[in-house]
């Protein structure tokens, strides 16, 4: 019989696993950095930044090694990054240039405790691939959204989509492409001698045990807390850009979603 899971156990597992990831996090997750995903990220940031004034304060929850944090910083915003992993925060700290330091603020901590005291200080709050790591993401999201001021934007980014299978044939091709993509990925990681920690993510990626997150649940919470949905984007993230391009442009399958919303 496995260990009993609760909020503290999930937090502990996330601290442990992300300390293993450290500076090689993005190298182990090329699905966040390939050409297809990079294009999607930049397009999303263009749309989000068009809704912000130049003095806007940005909070990046689950900032990791700086995937979104550094991009917002380079665009001139004041950015606070929060992550549960001290090792991840150290990686970001070493990536910030001297002329950006006065606009960068880094904190080690967990999302729920931090947001209990700091909801009103930001113009944009990003949940950066963090909801699926939480024991009760609905409660954390609702508490955060309930307390923040009107006009605040929320970006929920790169969350695993709980899939609805509408076509058995298309899903079969989707799974085949996924298998080929993962085989190629493991081969590359082996050649580069980058350990994968394949058996370490089960508890830290907690919501994946339930098939991911249903964006309809997220939308419902946002609307109940007086948010207007500006954009819901569903797409297929893959390790390699060509696989992502085929999945999105040819198969038109989805496994990931983003939501951009504003409190009215």
N, C-alpha and C positions, 0 to 999 in steps of 0.2 A: 504493500500500500504506500502511495507516494505521500510527500509532505503536505500538510494542510496549508492552503494558500489563503493569504489575507493581504491587506494593503501593505503592511510592513514587509512581508516576505517578497512581494513584487518589487518594492523599492530596493530592497537589499539585492535582489537578483539583477536589477538594472544597474546598480552601482558596480557590482562585480563584473558583469559582462562588458560594460562600457569602459571599465579600467583595462580590460583585455584588448579592446578595440584600439584605444589610444590614437596615435598619430596615423595609423594605417586604416582608420575608419572608412574614409572615402575610397581608398584603394580596394577595400573589401566590398564596396557597394557601388560599382560602376553604373548601376541603374540610375544613380543620381547625377552622374557626371558625363554620360555619353552625349553625342551630338544632338540626338533627338530630345533628350530631357533638358539639356542646356538651352535649347531653343525655346522649349515650353516655359522654363523658369524665367528667362529674360522677358518673354512676352507677358507672363503673369506679373512680374515686377514692374514693367512699364505701365500696366493697367492699374496696379495698386498705387504706385507712386504718383500717378496723375491725379489721385484722390487726396493726396497729402500736401500740406504746405511745407516749405523748405525747413521750417523750424520744428517739424513734427518729431515727437519722441516715439521711438519704436521699441517694443519689447519682444524679444525672440525667445519663446519658451521651448526648451529642448534644443538649444542652439548647436549642440554637438561640437564639431571641429570648425564651425563657422560657415556652413553651407549657404545659408541665407544671411546670417549676421554680417559677414564680410561684404556681401553684395550691397546691402543697405548702407553700410558704412561708407563704401566707395561712392555711393550716390549722394553722400553729404549729410545723411541724417544722424541724429543722436540715437545710438542704439545700446540697449541693455540686453545682455545675453544671460540666460539662466540655464544651467544644466546640472544634473545630479552627479555628474562625474567630474572630479577634480582634474583628472588626466585630460579630458576633453577641453576643459577651460584653459589649461596650460597650453594646449596646442593652438587655440585661438589667440591667446595672449602673445604667442611668439609670431603670429601672422599679422599683427597690427602694426602699421607704419607709424613713425614718430609724429607725423603731421595729422594722424587720425586719433591718437591716443586720448585727446581731450573730449572726443565724442563717443568713446567706447567705454562701457561699464560691464564688468563680468562678475557673476555671482554663482557660487556653488550652492545648490539647494533643490528641493522638490517643488513641483508646480503648485500643489494645493496649499502648502504652508505659505509660500511666497505671495500667492494671489489673495490670500485672506487679508493681507495688510497693504497691498499695493495696486488695487484695481484702478484708481482714479488718476494715475500719474502718466498715462500714455495715450497717444493718438491712434496707434496701431498695435494690436496684440496678435502675435503670430503663434499658433500652435504648430510647431515645426516637426512633423512626423512624430508627434509625442502622444497623441490620444490613445493609440493602440498599445502603448506601454503602461497605461494606467489601469489600476484594478477596477475603478468605477469612473470611466471617462464621462459618462452622462452627468454624474453629480458634480464633478470638477468643472465641466463646461457650463453647467447651469449656474453654479455659484459664481463663476467668473462673470458670466454675461449679465447676471442679475444686478451686480454691483457697479459695473463700469458706467461712465457718464455717457449721455446721448452724444452722438457724433463720432464716437470711437468706432474704428474699423477693426474687424477680426478677420484674419486669414488663417484658415485651417488647410495645411499643405501636406501633400504626399502621405495620405492615409490609405491603408489597404481596404479595398472596396469589397464588401460582402456581395458576391456575385449572384445575379439572377441568370439562369441558363435558358435562353430563348430558342436557341438552335443547337440541337445535338451535334450536327455536322460541324458547325462553326466552332463549337466548344472542343470537339475532337482535334481540329486543326490548331486551336489555341493551345491545348495541352501538348501537342507534338512540338510546336514551336518553342514552348516553354522548356520542354525536355532537352531539345537541342541547344537552346540558349544556356541552360544550366550546365550541361556537359562541357560546352566550350569554355564557360566561366571557370569551372573546376580545373580544367586543363591549364588555362592561363595562370590561375593562382598557384598551381603546382609548379609551373615553369618559373614563376617569379618568387617561389618559396614564401608565399604569404599564407599563414595558417588561417583556416576558415571558421574554426570554433563552431562547427555545424550542430553540435549537440548542446550548445550553451544557450540558445535563444528561446527555448520553449516557454519558460516562465517570464522572461523579460519582455518578449513580444506577446504580452498576455492576451490581447483581444484577437490575435490570429488563431487562437485555439477555438474560437467561435466562428471562424470563417472571415474575420475582418470586421469592419464597421459599416453599418447601413447608413448611407448619407441621408436617407429620409428621417432617421431618428435625430440626426444632427440638425437638419433643417427645422424639424418640429421644435426642438429646444430653442433654437435661435428665434423663431417666430414667436414662441410663447414669451420670450424675454424681450420683445419689442424690436427685433432686428429685421431689417429688410435684406433679402438675399440679392446681392449684386451680380454674382456669378457662381454657378455650379459647373465644375469641369470634371468629366470622367474620361480616363484614358488608360492605356496599357503601358506600364513600366516594365522594361526588360533590361537585362545586364548589358547588352550591346545595342548600339544605336540602330543597326540594320534590323535587328529583331524587333525593336520597338516600332520602327517605321513600318515593317510588314504587319505587325499586330494592329496598329492603328489605322494605317491607310488601306490595307488589303482585307484583313479579317474583321476589322472594326470591332475588336473585343476590348474589354475594360477590366482592370484590376486595381485601380488607384483613383482617388478623387481629391479635388481641392474645392474649398468653398470660401468665397469672399463676401463679407456682409458688413452692414453698418447699423449701429443702434440709433433708432429714431426717437 
